[in-house]
């Protein structure tokens, strides 16, 4: 491969890494949102159980 082809491959790899990195960040945010909701539901259920007792 010549230098131009090497650069094109490097850019393609970097673009893929950037895209994957963005997807990972999106998944981390989604996981955090679910954990917060699950924690809130757990606390609400605990409070409700204590209230009924």
Secondary structure, 3 states (H helix, E strand, C coil): CCHHHHHHHHHHHHHHHHHHHHHHHHHHHHHHHHHHHHHHHHHHHHHHHHHHC
